[in-house]
C-alpha cells in the first residue's frame, strides 16, 4: 500500500516558467519535483547535511510527468511528495502538484533515484539512517518486488 502524501512545499510560478500560451511549460515540473525532493528530505531529517555525513548522493535514473491542468503565473503550487518505494539501492519519489487557490490537480509524476557514494559514484545501499527517517515520516518502508 502506498502511503498518503503527508508533505508538501509551496512553489510560486515565475513568469519566465510560462510559455507563449501563458501556462507553465511542461519541462519546469521536473524542476518542481526536484525542489520537492530537497525540501522533503530536509523535512524528514535526512537532508543534504546527513547525506554528506553518509557520503551518499542521489543519481536520478528515471522521471515521468502527467499533466492534468494548466498552471499560470503568478499562481502558488503545492508540490506534494512521498516515497512510493525503497529498494536495496533505489527510491521512488512520487508527486502531486496542486494549485493552492482551489486544490485542483495540476500534475503527477515520479522520479527514481539510486544511491551512490559521493566520492566515486559507485552504487551503494540506501543508508539505514535514511530508511529510518522515511519510516518515521511515513510509518512504513514501501517496497515493490518489481524494483530493487
Phi, psi and omega in degrees: 000135180275135180293155176290165176280112180253358184227142168209157177228141180277147174223128176269126178295128177266151183304319184287356176270355181264156181257187183299335179277354175091006177240166183302128176294139187307324184295337183289339180297327177295324175294320177298319177298318180298316175300317179302317179298313181300312181292321178299310182298319175300316185294331180268002176088021176221062181271203185303316181301312181292324177295320176298319179299328180268002184051046185236141176231156169266135169244119181281127182243350180204143174214151181207141177225143170241136182254124188253325178202167183279147169238146185230159172289138000255044182301153171256127179251149173252122177264108179271137185226141170211164173267123179265341181197140169233122177254197179296316183230011185224157174225143174246113176270133179244147188225147163229132174250124182234146177284134180297319189296323185222007178062018179291147178284122181260317182202157171227165177173185177208159171226132173258128178239144170252154178264137183223156176291132185291341180278319185232001179062021172289139179299144179216166178293149174300125182301143181300323178298326177291316177301318180295321178297319178295315180300317179298321183284313187261346182079003180199162170250100182293135180226145179228118182301341180286344180248159175239000000 
